[in-house]
Amino acid sequence: MLFFGTFFLVGGGPPPGRLPTAVTTIAGYTPTGLPVDGIRSPWIGEGTDPVAVMARAAIAVIGSALAVRRLGRA
């Protein structure tokens, strides 16, 4: 349920520009907000957002470390 809720807030549903300002502000603080902004910004010509790129890299590193730790015990 958490995935679908955040997916809807960050652009999986209506475009963020069509949502109320309070909803888009909250969406920026969700775990998927920065990665989606990092993908969307260069696509629409706003350039690369270094914070969003670092957030995606951190998610990849943490996820990989957790996967190795979990699967290494098998």
C-alpha positions as CSV (number, residue, x, y, z in Angstrom):
1,M,0.0,0.0,0.0
2,L,2.9,2.4,0.8
3,F,4.4,1.8,-2.7
4,F,1.2,2.6,-4.5
5,G,0.5,5.6,-2.4
6,T,3.9,7.2,-3.0
7,F,3.8,6.1,-6.7
8,F,0.5,8.0,-7.1
9,L,1.9,11.1,-5.4
10,V,5.1,11.3,-7.4
11,G,3.6,11.0,-10.9
12,G,2.2,7.5,-11.3
13,G,-1.3,9.0,-11.3
14,P,-2.1,12.5,-12.5
15,P,0.9,14.8,-13.4
16,P,2.3,16.5,-10.3
17,G,1.4,19.9,-11.9
18,R,-2.3,19.0,-11.7
19,L,-2.2,18.1,-8.0
20,P,-2.6,20.7,-5.2
21,T,0.5,22.4,-3.9
22,A,0.3,20.7,-0.5
23,V,0.2,17.3,-2.1
24,T,3.2,18.0,-4.3
25,T,5.1,19.3,-1.3
26,I,4.4,16.1,0.6
27,A,5.4,14.0,-2.4
28,G,8.9,15.6,-2.4
29,Y,9.5,14.1,1.0
30,T,8.6,10.6,0.1
31,P,11.3,7.9,-0.6
32,T,10.4,8.0,-4.3
33,G,10.2,11.8,-4.6
34,L,13.9,12.5,-5.3
35,P,14.6,9.6,-7.6
36,V,11.5,10.5,-9.7
37,D,12.6,14.2,-9.8
38,G,16.1,13.0,-10.8
39,I,14.7,11.2,-13.8
40,R,12.1,13.8,-14.8
41,S,14.3,16.9,-14.6
42,P,16.7,16.0,-17.5
43,W,13.8,14.6,-19.5
44,I,12.0,17.9,-19.5
45,G,15.1,20.0,-20.1
46,E,15.8,21.3,-16.6
47,G,19.2,19.7,-16.3
48,T,20.6,17.1,-13.9
49,D,19.9,17.5,-10.2
50,P,23.0,16.4,-8.2
51,V,21.0,15.8,-5.0
52,A,18.6,13.5,-6.9
53,V,21.5,11.6,-8.5
54,M,23.1,11.1,-5.1
55,A,19.8,9.9,-3.7
56,R,19.5,7.3,-6.5
57,A,23.1,6.2,-5.9
58,A,22.5,5.9,-2.1
59,I,19.3,3.8,-2.7
60,A,21.2,1.5,-5.0
61,V,24.2,1.1,-2.6
62,I,22.0,0.5,0.4
63,G,19.7,-1.8,-1.5
64,S,22.6,-3.8,-2.8
65,A,24.2,-4.1,0.6
66,L,21.0,-5.3,2.2
67,A,20.5,-7.8,-0.6
68,V,24.1,-9.2,-0.2
69,R,23.6,-9.4,3.5
70,R,20.3,-11.1,3.3
71,L,21.2,-13.5,0.4
72,G,24.6,-14.2,1.8
73,R,23.1,-16.1,4.7
74,A,21.3,-18.7,2.5
